[in-house]
């Protein structure tokens, strides 16, 4: 499975509802939140088959504002390879 960064945007007015719905879906512990700083976004790293599956952790009412970004790691050998490519 791949890892995805899920970014879930919501409004200040919709904050409590978004968090309550994520709680009811069982994913509250997966998310970190910027809401107390006025940034109404939740972030989670989710293992999934694809981006659409990763977005399944976001409530349907705000899913259209969410995105899932596939994550990669770079190792030292990859950085070394960049320097040898001309």
C-alpha positions in Angstrom: 0.0 0.0 0.0 1.0 3.6 -0.6 1.0 6.4 2.0 -1.0 9.5 1.4 -1.1 12.9 3.1 -4.8 13.7 3.4 -5.6 17.4 3.8 -9.1 18.2 4.9 -10.3 21.8 4.6 -13.3 23.1 6.4 -14.7 26.4 7.5 -14.5 27.9 11.0 -18.3 27.6 11.2 -18.1 23.9 10.1 -15.2 23.0 12.3 -17.1 21.3 15.1 -19.2 19.3 12.7 -16.2 18.2 10.7 -14.3 17.0 13.8 -17.4 15.3 15.2 -17.9 13.4 11.9 -14.3 12.3 11.7 -14.6 11.1 15.3 -17.8 9.1 14.4 -16.0 7.6 11.4 -13.2 6.4 13.7 -10.3 8.5 12.3 -10.0 11.3 14.9 -6.7 9.9 16.2 -5.2 9.9 12.7 -5.6 13.7 12.3 -3.7 16.7 13.4 -5.4 20.0 13.3 -4.6 23.7 12.7 -8.0 25.0 13.9 -6.8 26.5 17.1 -4.4 28.7 15.1 -7.2 29.7 12.7 -6.1 27.3 10.0 -9.2 25.1 9.5 -7.4 22.1 8.0 -6.9 18.6 9.3 -4.0 16.5 8.2 -3.6 12.7 8.3 -1.2 10.2 6.9 -3.1 7.3 5.6 -2.1 4.0 4.0 -4.3 3.2 1.1 -4.4 1.6 -2.4 -5.0 5.0 -4.1 -5.9 8.6 -3.4 -9.7 8.0 -3.7 -9.5 5.3 -1.0 -7.4 7.6 1.2 -10.0 10.3 0.9 -12.5 7.9 2.5 -11.4 9.1 5.9 -12.9 12.6 5.2 -16.6 13.1 5.8 -18.6 13.3 2.5 -19.9 16.8 3.3 -16.3 18.2 3.0 -14.6 15.6 0.8 -14.9 17.9 -2.3 -12.5 20.3 -0.5 -10.1 17.6 0.5 -7.0 16.2 -1.3 -4.8 13.2 -1.0 -1.1 13.5 -2.0 0.9 10.3 -2.5 4.0 10.4 -0.3 7.5 9.2 -1.3 10.8 9.0 0.6 14.2 9.7 -1.0 17.2 7.8 0.1 20.8 8.8 -0.2 21.3 6.6 -3.3 18.5 8.5 -5.1 20.2 11.9 -4.3 23.5 10.4 -5.5 21.9 9.3 -8.7 20.6 12.8 -9.4 24.2 14.1 -9.4 25.3 11.4 -11.9 22.6 12.1 -14.4 23.7 14.6 -17.1 
